[in-house]
Amino acid sequence: MPTLTREELKGELKAGKVGPLYLLFGPEDYLRDAAARVIADTALKETPLREFNESSFSLSGGDVQHAIAAAEQMPMMGGRRVVRVTDFGRLREADEEALGRYVTRPAETSTVIFVADNLDKRLKLNKTLLEVCRSVEFAELKDAELAGWARDQLKRLGAQAEERALRQVVALAGPSVRRVATELEKLVTAALPDGRVTTELVDELVGRSRELSNFELSDHLIARDRRRALETLRKLLDDGAEPVMLLGLLASNFHRLALAKELMSRGAPEQEVFRVVNMPFSQRKEFLATARRADADELARRISRIAAADLAIKTSLGGGGERGSRLQLEMLVCELSA
């Protein structure tokens, strides 16, 4: 059975169409779990005793037979039962065969939702699930998709944001939709009563896990600590930072350092530096120390080199795709830390 898109699943459920088997897989757990809830809500609509017709099973503890029994049980005072199944990736052969037999002939009065972070499509059971289930993959959203989702979420919350502020939230809190959702709720509350989210508000409130690591990367580059710079880069990439977005944050850091360096060379007091260079109070001491260590001409050269790497990634020069982008970043870090 062909894999559905998230929008196709949404359309089917909005029309009230509910099937007996669903497979929701992929690392984007916020949207995946939300889809599982909507499937359950649609299947159990107008069911008076929902708590007796809904159950969840983790098969890591060997509850396969209990899960199958729950799926085969007739619903209580309702038209359908819902059974949510997780941790089915490593089953004993007998349990895998039993589950395989059920999904090839599922109970018409039950909806079974299989949920997985990762799906090894080489395994026999998983192949069977892909063939018989309404399947939807929940991959991590690209930054552009995440920005679109965040924009819609703000509308649902009755708020709006400057485009730059929206991109900033995505850059700092992504790629996790769950983390972006949490930050948006916090921002909307802080933006009352007018409900307008600004870049200043984002600077003040949003958790800056990506930028903190990125600033740490800048510091290692200025200190010419190649080993730690590469370790930090790999952590950022492994955490899901998109190469182009990461280059943007890196360039922004060096631009701010260059501006601060220029102001400090003119004898500007710290208060004046941070009036021009926006920086959370908790990071100011470290930022000034890094700026003092930096050389102005070297900062200009690095900004130029980052721009060249950005162009190379966007034009696939030296290799396209995720692998090519990662290689470009690693080469850049090696060069800047030399």
C-alpha positions as a LaTeX table, in Angstrom:
\begin{tabular}{lrrr}
\hline
Residue & $x$ (\AA) & $y$ (\AA) & $z$ (\AA) \\
\hline
Met1 & 0.00 & 0.00 & 0.00 \\
Pro2 & 1.53 & 3.39 & $-0.95$ \\
Thr3 & 2.65 & 5.66 & 1.89 \\
Leu4 & 0.34 & 8.61 & 2.55 \\
Thr5 & 1.44 & 12.18 & 3.08 \\
Arg6 & 0.47 & 13.95 & 6.28 \\
Glu7 & $-2.03$ & 16.05 & 4.33 \\
Glu8 & $-3.62$ & 12.98 & 2.72 \\
Leu9 & $-4.08$ & 11.40 & 6.15 \\
Lys10 & $-5.58$ & 14.63 & 7.47 \\
Gly11 & $-8.03$ & 14.74 & 4.55 \\
Glu12 & $-9.18$ & 11.16 & 5.10 \\
Leu13 & $-9.74$ & 11.69 & 8.81 \\
Lys14 & $-11.54$ & 14.99 & 8.23 \\
Ala15 & $-13.92$ & 13.10 & 5.97 \\
Gly16 & $-14.52$ & 10.58 & 8.78 \\
Lys17 & $-12.71$ & 7.71 & 7.06 \\
Val18 & $-11.01$ & 5.42 & 9.56 \\
Gly19 & $-9.20$ & 2.19 & 8.64 \\
Pro20 & $-8.34$ & $-0.88$ & 10.72 \\
Leu21 & $-4.55$ & $-0.47$ & 10.53 \\
Tyr22 & $-2.19$ & 2.52 & 10.65 \\
Leu23 & 1.60 & 2.76 & 10.69 \\
Leu24 & 3.06 & 6.08 & 11.83 \\
Phe25 & 6.84 & 6.20 & 11.78 \\
Gly26 & 9.73 & 8.66 & 11.77 \\
Pro27 & 11.66 & 10.91 & 14.18 \\
Glu28 & 9.22 & 13.86 & 14.21 \\
Asp29 & 7.38 & 12.66 & 17.31 \\
Tyr30 & 5.24 & 15.76 & 17.95 \\
Leu31 & 3.38 & 15.59 & 14.63 \\
Arg32 & 3.39 & 11.78 & 14.71 \\
Asp33 & 1.79 & 11.65 & 18.17 \\
Ala34 & $-0.70$ & 14.34 & 17.17 \\
Ala35 & $-1.72$ & 12.22 & 14.15 \\
Ala36 & $-2.19$ & 9.18 & 16.40 \\
Arg37 & $-4.49$ & 11.23 & 18.66 \\
Val38 & $-6.57$ & 12.46 & 15.71 \\
Ile39 & $-6.95$ & 8.88 & 14.41 \\
Ala40 & $-8.11$ & 7.76 & 17.87 \\
Asp41 & $-10.45$ & 10.75 & 18.25 \\
Thr42 & $-12.02$ & 10.06 & 14.85 \\
Ala43 & $-12.38$ & 6.33 & 15.49 \\
Leu44 & $-13.92$ & 6.84 & 18.93 \\
Lys45 & $-16.14$ & 9.78 & 18.04 \\
Glu46 & $-19.42$ & 9.61 & 19.97 \\
Thr47 & $-18.22$ & 6.55 & 21.92 \\
Pro48 & $-19.70$ & 6.95 & 25.43 \\
Leu49 & $-17.14$ & 4.76 & 27.25 \\
Arg50 & $-13.91$ & 5.76 & 25.54 \\
Glu51 & $-11.69$ & 4.68 & 28.42 \\
Phe52 & $-12.89$ & 1.08 & 27.98 \\
Asn53 & $-12.26$ & 1.08 & 24.24 \\
Glu54 & $-8.75$ & 2.54 & 24.08 \\
Ser55 & $-5.49$ & 0.86 & 25.12 \\
Ser56 & $-1.74$ & 1.05 & 24.50 \\
Phe57 & 0.90 & $-1.66$ & 24.46 \\
Ser58 & 4.70 & $-1.55$ & 24.38 \\
Leu59 & 5.87 & $-4.83$ & 22.89 \\
Ser60 & 9.34 & $-4.55$ & 24.40 \\
Gly61 & 7.97 & $-6.43$ & 27.40 \\
Gly62 & 6.48 & $-9.26$ & 25.34 \\
Asp63 & 2.82 & $-8.18$ & 25.46 \\
Val64 & 2.09 & $-9.29$ & 21.88 \\
Gln65 & $-0.70$ & $-11.69$ & 22.78 \\
His66 & $-2.32$ & $-9.11$ & 25.08 \\
Ala67 & $-2.21$ & $-6.53$ & 22.30 \\
Ile68 & $-3.76$ & $-8.95$ & 19.80 \\
Ala69 & $-6.43$ & $-9.96$ & 22.31 \\
Ala70 & $-7.32$ & $-6.30$ & 22.89 \\
Ala71 & $-7.60$ & $-5.72$ & 19.15 \\
Glu72 & $-9.84$ & $-8.77$ & 18.70 \\
Gln73 & $-12.12$ & $-7.85$ & 21.60 \\
Met74 & $-15.51$ & $-6.39$ & 20.70 \\
Pro75 & $-15.93$ & $-2.70$ & 21.60 \\
Met76 & $-17.94$ & $-1.85$ & 24.72 \\
Met77 & $-21.03$ & 0.26 & 23.94 \\
Gly78 & $-19.39$ & 1.73 & 20.86 \\
Gly79 & $-18.62$ & 1.00 & 17.26 \\
Arg80 & $-14.85$ & 0.64 & 17.46 \\
Arg81 & $-11.84$ & $-0.05$ & 19.66 \\
Val82 & $-8.43$ & 1.66 & 19.35 \\
Val83 & $-5.17$ & $-0.10$ & 20.19 \\
Arg84 & $-1.84$ & 1.75 & 20.07 \\
Val85 & 1.26 & $-0.43$ & 19.63 \\
Thr86 & 4.90 & 0.65 & 20.11 \\
Asp87 & 8.32 & $-1.06$ & 20.37 \\
Phe88 & 7.60 & $-3.78$ & 17.83 \\
Gly89 & 10.99 & $-3.65$ & 16.12 \\
Arg90 & 12.62 & $-6.58$ & 17.93 \\
Leu91 & 10.16 & $-9.40$ & 18.51 \\
Arg92 & 10.66 & $-13.12$ & 18.93 \\
Glu93 & 9.91 & $-15.07$ & 15.80 \\
Ala94 & 6.73 & $-16.59$ & 17.23 \\
Asp95 & 5.41 & $-13.17$ & 18.33 \\
Glu96 & 6.29 & $-11.64$ & 14.97 \\
Glu97 & 4.39 & $-14.38$ & 13.17 \\
Ala98 & 1.36 & $-13.96$ & 15.45 \\
Leu99 & 1.28 & $-10.22$ & 14.84 \\
Gly100 & 1.77 & $-10.80$ & 11.12 \\
Arg101 & $-1.25$ & $-13.12$ & 11.05 \\
Tyr102 & $-3.39$ & $-10.50$ & 12.80 \\
Val103 & $-2.53$ & $-7.63$ & 10.46 \\
Thr104 & $-3.30$ & $-9.72$ & 7.38 \\
Arg105 & $-6.81$ & $-10.32$ & 8.77 \\
Pro106 & $-7.53$ & $-7.46$ & 11.21 \\
Ala107 & $-10.72$ & $-7.17$ & 13.25 \\
Glu108 & $-13.23$ & $-4.92$ & 11.48 \\
Thr109 & $-14.28$ & $-3.32$ & 14.77 \\
Ser110 & $-10.78$ & $-2.20$ & 15.83 \\
Thr111 & $-8.25$ & 0.39 & 14.73 \\
Val112 & $-4.67$ & $-0.59$ & 15.53 \\
Ile113 & $-2.06$ & 2.19 & 15.35 \\
Phe114 & 1.57 & 1.10 & 15.09 \\
Val115 & 3.99 & 3.87 & 16.12 \\
Ala116 & 7.78 & 3.83 & 15.68 \\
Asp117 & 10.67 & 6.31 & 15.81 \\
Asn118 & 12.61 & 4.33 & 13.22 \\
Leu119 & 11.43 & 1.64 & 10.84 \\
Asp120 & 13.83 & $-0.95$ & 9.46 \\
Lys121 & 12.14 & $-1.66$ & 6.14 \\
Arg122 & 14.24 & $-4.81$ & 5.64 \\
Leu123 & 12.46 & $-6.70$ & 8.44 \\
Lys124 & 9.69 & $-9.08$ & 7.44 \\
Leu125 & 7.10 & $-7.69$ & 9.87 \\
Asn126 & 7.78 & $-4.11$ & 8.86 \\
Lys127 & 7.47 & $-5.02$ & 5.19 \\
Thr128 & 4.10 & $-6.58$ & 5.97 \\
Leu129 & 2.97 & $-3.49$ & 7.91 \\
Leu130 & 3.91 & $-1.24$ & 5.00 \\
Glu131 & 1.87 & $-3.45$ & 2.67 \\
Val132 & $-1.32$ & $-3.62$ & 4.75 \\
Cys133 & $-1.41$ & $-0.39$ & 6.84 \\
Arg134 & $-2.31$ & 3.18 & 6.03 \\
Ser135 & 1.28 & 4.37 & 6.48 \\
Val136 & 2.63 & 7.88 & 7.05 \\
Glu137 & 6.28 & 8.82 & 7.50 \\
Phe138 & 7.06 & 11.70 & 9.87 \\
Ala139 & 10.51 & 12.92 & 8.87 \\
Glu140 & 12.04 & 15.98 & 10.51 \\
Leu141 & 10.77 & 19.16 & 8.89 \\
Lys142 & 13.07 & 21.35 & 6.85 \\
Asp143 & 13.43 & 24.87 & 8.21 \\
Ala144 & 11.09 & 26.27 & 5.52 \\
Glu145 & 8.41 & 23.68 & 6.41 \\
Leu146 & 8.92 & 24.34 & 10.11 \\
Ala147 & 8.50 & 28.08 & 9.54 \\
Gly148 & 5.22 & 27.40 & 7.72 \\
Trp149 & 4.03 & 25.19 & 10.56 \\
Ala150 & 5.02 & 27.84 & 13.13 \\
Arg151 & 3.17 & 30.52 & 11.16 \\
Asp152 & $-0.02$ & 28.41 & 11.17 \\
Gln153 & 0.42 & 27.60 & 14.86 \\
Leu154 & 0.63 & 31.29 & 15.71 \\
Lys155 & $-2.67$ & 31.86 & 13.88 \\
Arg156 & $-4.27$ & 29.07 & 15.89 \\
Leu157 & $-3.00$ & 30.74 & 19.06 \\
Gly158 & $-4.42$ & 34.09 & 17.97 \\
Ala159 & $-1.04$ & 35.78 & 17.52 \\
Gln160 & 1.31 & 36.93 & 14.78 \\
Ala161 & 5.05 & 37.42 & 14.40 \\
Glu162 & 7.45 & 39.46 & 12.36 \\
Glu163 & 8.92 & 37.28 & 9.61 \\
Arg164 & 12.41 & 37.77 & 10.97 \\
Ala165 & 11.25 & 36.77 & 14.47 \\
Leu166 & 9.63 & 33.64 & 13.05 \\
Arg167 & 12.83 & 32.61 & 11.25 \\
Gln168 & 14.76 & 33.31 & 14.43 \\
Val169 & 12.56 & 30.98 & 16.48 \\
Val170 & 13.05 & 28.21 & 13.91 \\
Ala171 & 16.81 & 28.75 & 13.79 \\
Leu172 & 17.15 & 28.66 & 17.57 \\
Ala173 & 14.59 & 26.03 & 18.58 \\
Gly174 & 14.38 & 23.76 & 15.51 \\
Pro175 & 14.36 & 21.19 & 14.08 \\
Ser176 & 12.08 & 19.75 & 16.78 \\
Val177 & 8.44 & 20.76 & 16.26 \\
Arg178 & 7.79 & 19.99 & 19.92 \\
Arg179 & 10.44 & 22.46 & 21.04 \\
Val180 & 9.24 & 25.13 & 18.58 \\
Ala181 & 5.65 & 24.62 & 19.82 \\
Thr182 & 6.76 & 25.09 & 23.43 \\
Glu183 & 8.66 & 28.28 & 22.59 \\
Leu184 & 5.73 & 29.69 & 20.58 \\
Glu185 & 3.32 & 29.15 & 23.48 \\
Lys186 & 5.76 & 30.94 & 25.79 \\
Leu187 & 6.17 & 33.82 & 23.33 \\
Val188 & 2.42 & 34.22 & 22.73 \\
Thr189 & 1.80 & 34.44 & 26.47 \\
Ala190 & 4.54 & 37.05 & 26.84 \\
Ala191 & 3.19 & 39.01 & 23.85 \\
Leu192 & $-0.19$ & 39.69 & 25.46 \\
Pro193 & $-2.29$ & 41.76 & 25.08 \\
Asp194 & $-1.53$ & 42.63 & 21.44 \\
Gly195 & $-0.24$ & 39.14 & 20.55 \\
Arg196 & 2.64 & 40.39 & 18.38 \\
Val197 & 5.87 & 38.41 & 18.66 \\
Thr198 & 8.95 & 40.53 & 17.97 \\
Thr199 & 12.63 & 39.74 & 17.50 \\
Glu200 & 13.33 & 41.44 & 20.84 \\
Leu201 & 10.93 & 39.07 & 22.57 \\
Val202 & 12.55 & 36.08 & 20.87 \\
Asp203 & 16.00 & 37.28 & 21.98 \\
Glu204 & 14.76 & 37.55 & 25.54 \\
Leu205 & 12.82 & 34.31 & 25.91 \\
Val206 & 13.68 & 31.58 & 23.41 \\
Gly207 & 16.02 & 28.80 & 24.49 \\
Arg208 & 19.14 & 29.19 & 22.40 \\
Ser209 & 20.56 & 25.64 & 22.30 \\
Arg210 & 21.64 & 25.90 & 18.65 \\
Glu211 & 23.09 & 29.39 & 18.94 \\
Leu212 & 24.89 & 28.65 & 22.19 \\
Ser213 & 26.64 & 25.71 & 20.53 \\
Asn214 & 27.24 & 27.84 & 17.45 \\
Phe215 & 28.80 & 30.63 & 19.55 \\
Glu216 & 30.95 & 27.97 & 21.20 \\
Leu217 & 31.99 & 26.90 & 17.69 \\
Ser218 & 32.98 & 30.51 & 16.84 \\
Asp219 & 35.05 & 30.70 & 20.02 \\
His220 & 36.91 & 27.47 & 19.16 \\
Leu221 & 37.61 & 28.79 & 15.67 \\
Ile222 & 39.07 & 32.03 & 17.00 \\
Ala223 & 41.17 & 30.02 & 19.47 \\
Arg224 & 42.26 & 27.80 & 16.54 \\
Asp225 & 41.18 & 24.71 & 18.48 \\
Arg226 & 40.41 & 22.45 & 15.51 \\
Arg227 & 39.55 & 19.33 & 17.49 \\
Arg228 & 36.94 & 21.03 & 19.69 \\
Ala229 & 35.61 & 23.04 & 16.75 \\
Leu230 & 35.01 & 19.86 & 14.73 \\
Glu231 & 33.40 & 18.14 & 17.75 \\
Thr232 & 31.01 & 21.07 & 18.22 \\
Leu233 & 30.21 & 21.17 & 14.51 \\
Arg234 & 29.40 & 17.46 & 14.43 \\
Lys235 & 27.15 & 17.84 & 17.49 \\
Leu236 & 25.25 & 20.67 & 15.82 \\
Leu237 & 24.79 & 18.69 & 12.60 \\
Asp238 & 23.84 & 15.49 & 14.44 \\
Asp239 & 21.25 & 17.51 & 16.41 \\
Gly240 & 19.60 & 18.41 & 13.10 \\
Ala241 & 20.91 & 21.91 & 12.33 \\
Glu242 & 20.62 & 22.58 & 8.60 \\
Pro243 & 24.00 & 23.53 & 7.05 \\
Val244 & 22.75 & 26.75 & 5.42 \\
Met245 & 21.01 & 27.86 & 8.62 \\
Leu246 & 24.14 & 26.97 & 10.61 \\
Leu247 & 26.30 & 29.03 & 8.27 \\
Gly248 & 23.90 & 31.94 & 8.73 \\
Leu249 & 24.23 & 31.77 & 12.51 \\
Leu250 & 28.00 & 31.41 & 12.23 \\
Ala251 & 28.22 & 34.44 & 9.91 \\
Ser252 & 25.99 & 36.40 & 12.28 \\
Asn253 & 28.32 & 35.64 & 15.19 \\
Phe254 & 31.39 & 36.80 & 13.28 \\
His255 & 29.58 & 39.94 & 12.07 \\
Arg256 & 28.68 & 40.79 & 15.66 \\
Leu257 & 32.23 & 40.10 & 16.80 \\
Ala258 & 33.61 & 42.32 & 14.02 \\
Leu259 & 31.21 & 45.13 & 14.92 \\
Ala260 & 32.03 & 44.85 & 18.62 \\
Lys261 & 35.76 & 44.79 & 17.83 \\
Glu262 & 35.42 & 48.01 & 15.80 \\
Leu263 & 33.46 & 49.75 & 18.56 \\
Met264 & 35.93 & 48.63 & 21.24 \\
Ser265 & 38.89 & 49.86 & 19.14 \\
Arg266 & 37.28 & 53.30 & 19.22 \\
Gly267 & 37.05 & 53.17 & 23.00 \\
Ala268 & 33.29 & 52.61 & 23.14 \\
Pro269 & 32.09 & 51.50 & 26.63 \\
Glu270 & 30.44 & 48.11 & 27.07 \\
Gln271 & 27.02 & 49.73 & 27.36 \\
Glu272 & 27.45 & 51.28 & 23.90 \\
Val273 & 28.68 & 47.98 & 22.42 \\
Phe274 & 25.60 & 46.11 & 23.57 \\
Arg275 & 23.29 & 48.90 & 22.50 \\
Val276 & 24.48 & 48.22 & 18.94 \\
Val277 & 25.20 & 44.48 & 19.22 \\
Asn278 & 22.12 & 42.71 & 20.56 \\
Met279 & 23.20 & 40.05 & 23.05 \\
Pro280 & 21.46 & 38.35 & 26.04 \\
Phe281 & 22.92 & 39.54 & 29.34 \\
Ser282 & 24.06 & 36.05 & 30.36 \\
Gln283 & 26.33 & 35.81 & 27.28 \\
Arg284 & 27.89 & 39.28 & 27.36 \\
Lys285 & 30.97 & 38.51 & 29.45 \\
Glu286 & 31.95 & 35.56 & 27.26 \\
Phe287 & 31.19 & 37.53 & 24.08 \\
Leu288 & 33.47 & 40.43 & 25.11 \\
Ala289 & 36.28 & 38.03 & 25.99 \\
Thr290 & 35.99 & 36.39 & 22.56 \\
Ala291 & 35.90 & 39.78 & 20.81 \\
Arg292 & 39.06 & 40.91 & 22.62 \\
Arg293 & 40.90 & 37.76 & 21.50 \\
Ala294 & 39.83 & 38.19 & 17.87 \\
Asp295 & 41.84 & 40.00 & 15.19 \\
Ala296 & 39.83 & 42.46 & 13.03 \\
Asp297 & 41.46 & 41.51 & 9.72 \\
Glu298 & 41.06 & 37.82 & 10.51 \\
Leu299 & 37.36 & 38.33 & 11.30 \\
Ala300 & 36.84 & 39.97 & 7.89 \\
Arg301 & 38.62 & 37.09 & 6.14 \\
Arg302 & 36.50 & 34.52 & 7.97 \\
Ile303 & 33.25 & 36.30 & 7.10 \\
Ser304 & 34.30 & 36.26 & 3.43 \\
Arg305 & 35.19 & 32.56 & 3.63 \\
Ile306 & 31.84 & 31.71 & 5.28 \\
Ala307 & 30.04 & 33.53 & 2.44 \\
Ala308 & 31.97 & 31.43 & $-0.10$ \\
Ala309 & 31.02 & 28.21 & 1.72 \\
Asp310 & 27.38 & 29.32 & 1.78 \\
Leu311 & 27.44 & 29.81 & $-2.00$ \\
Ala312 & 29.16 & 26.45 & $-2.51$ \\
Ile313 & 26.48 & 24.63 & $-0.53$ \\
Lys314 & 23.60 & 26.41 & $-2.26$ \\
Thr315 & 25.04 & 25.66 & $-5.72$ \\
Ser316 & 26.17 & 22.10 & $-4.82$ \\
Leu317 & 29.76 & 23.03 & $-5.68$ \\
Gly318 & 32.00 & 20.20 & $-4.48$ \\
Gly319 & 29.07 & 17.81 & $-3.94$ \\
Gly320 & 25.36 & 18.18 & $-3.30$ \\
Gly321 & 22.96 & 16.82 & $-0.73$ \\
Glu322 & 23.49 & 16.33 & 2.99 \\
Arg323 & 26.87 & 14.62 & 2.55 \\
Gly324 & 28.24 & 17.38 & 0.33 \\
Ser325 & 27.01 & 20.13 & 2.67 \\
Arg326 & 28.53 & 18.43 & 5.67 \\
Leu327 & 31.86 & 18.06 & 3.88 \\
Gln328 & 31.84 & 21.76 & 2.95 \\
Leu329 & 31.27 & 22.71 & 6.60 \\
Glu330 & 34.01 & 20.40 & 7.86 \\
Met331 & 36.44 & 21.85 & 5.31 \\
Leu332 & 35.45 & 25.37 & 6.36 \\
Val333 & 36.00 & 24.63 & 10.05 \\
Cys334 & 39.40 & 23.05 & 9.33 \\
Glu335 & 40.45 & 26.10 & 7.31 \\
Leu336 & 39.17 & 28.67 & 9.83 \\
Ser337 & 40.86 & 26.89 & 12.74 \\
Ala338 & 44.23 & 26.56 & 10.96 \\
\hline
\end{tabular}
